Amino acid sequence: MYVIVEIAGQQFKAEKGRKLYVHRLSGEENSSMSFDKVLLVDNGGQVKVGAPVVKGASVQCKILKHLKGDKVLVFKKKRRTGYQKCNGHRQYLTQILVEEIVA
């Protein structure tokens, strides 16, 4: 059984016991969260598609830790002018564990 759930503006495929990296959530580590924006439910071949969400479906998750992602380099260059610039950033992420799917 899996669901497509919207968390922090992005869609994720969630299964029980799966770890996901999502944009930073406002919550303490080892706390539980519930997400109600379930867009699709697949239960052994029986597919329910929401319009826009599936009623009564939710995903229970536990926040494992807050961390920063890998460094992303942004390199800009213009030819023949000697202009080049390198910037980088690390995205703030939250690792969550899908504990239960209520559908």
C-alpha positions in Angstrom: 0.0 0.0 0.0 1.3 3.4 -0.9 -0.1 7.0 -1.1 0.9 10.2 -2.9 0.9 12.9 -0.2 1.6 16.6 -0.4 4.1 17.8 2.2 5.4 21.4 2.3 4.3 22.1 -1.3 5.9 19.0 -2.8 4.4 15.6 -3.7 5.9 12.4 -2.2 5.3 8.7 -2.6 4.9 7.4 1.0 4.8 3.8 2.2 4.8 2.5 5.8 8.4 2.4 7.2 9.8 4.6 4.5 12.1 7.6 5.3 11.6 10.8 3.4 13.6 14.0 3.1 11.3 17.1 2.9 11.7 20.8 3.3 12.3 22.0 6.8 9.2 21.4 9.0 8.3 23.3 12.1 8.4 20.6 14.8 10.7 19.1 17.4 12.7 15.9 16.8 10.9 12.7 17.8 7.5 14.4 17.6 4.6 13.1 15.5 2.9 14.9 12.6 -0.1 14.2 10.5 -0.6 15.1 6.8 -4.1 15.3 5.4 -3.4 16.3 1.8 -3.5 12.7 0.4 -3.9 12.9 -3.4 -3.9 9.2 -4.3 -4.3 5.9 -2.5 -3.2 2.5 -3.9 -4.2 -0.5 -1.8 -3.1 -3.6 -3.7 -4.2 -2.5 -7.1 -7.4 -0.6 -5.9 -6.6 3.0 -6.7 -8.5 5.9 -5.3 -7.8 9.3 -6.8 -8.9 12.4 -4.9 -10.6 15.4 -6.3 -8.4 17.2 -5.1 -7.8 15.1 -1.9 -9.0 11.7 -0.8 -11.5 12.2 2.1 -10.7 10.5 5.4 -7.1 9.6 4.4 -4.1 10.8 6.3 -0.4 9.9 6.9 1.1 9.7 10.4 4.8 10.6 10.4 7.6 11.0 13.0 10.3 13.6 12.7 13.7 11.9 13.0 16.1 14.8 12.6 16.7 18.2 11.1 19.7 18.5 8.8 21.2 20.3 5.8 21.4 18.8 2.3 24.4 18.5 0.0 26.0 21.7 -1.3 24.6 23.0 -4.6 27.0 25.1 -6.6 25.7 27.8 -8.9 28.4 28.9 -11.4 27.9 31.9 -13.7 30.2 32.9 -16.5 30.2 35.3 -19.4 32.7 34.6 -22.2 35.4 37.0 -23.3 34.7 39.4 -20.4 36.6 37.7 -17.6 33.4 37.5 -15.5 32.8 34.4 -13.5 31.0 33.9 -10.2 30.5 30.9 -8.0 27.8 30.8 -5.3 26.5 27.8 -3.3 23.9 26.9 -0.8 22.8 24.1 1.4 19.0 23.4 1.7 17.5 22.9 5.1 15.8 19.5 5.3 13.8 17.3 7.7 14.0 13.6 7.7 10.7 11.9 8.5 9.6 8.3 9.0 6.2 7.2 7.7 4.6 5.3 10.7 1.0 4.7 9.6 -1.3 5.3 6.6 -4.9 5.8 7.4 -7.1 5.3 4.3 
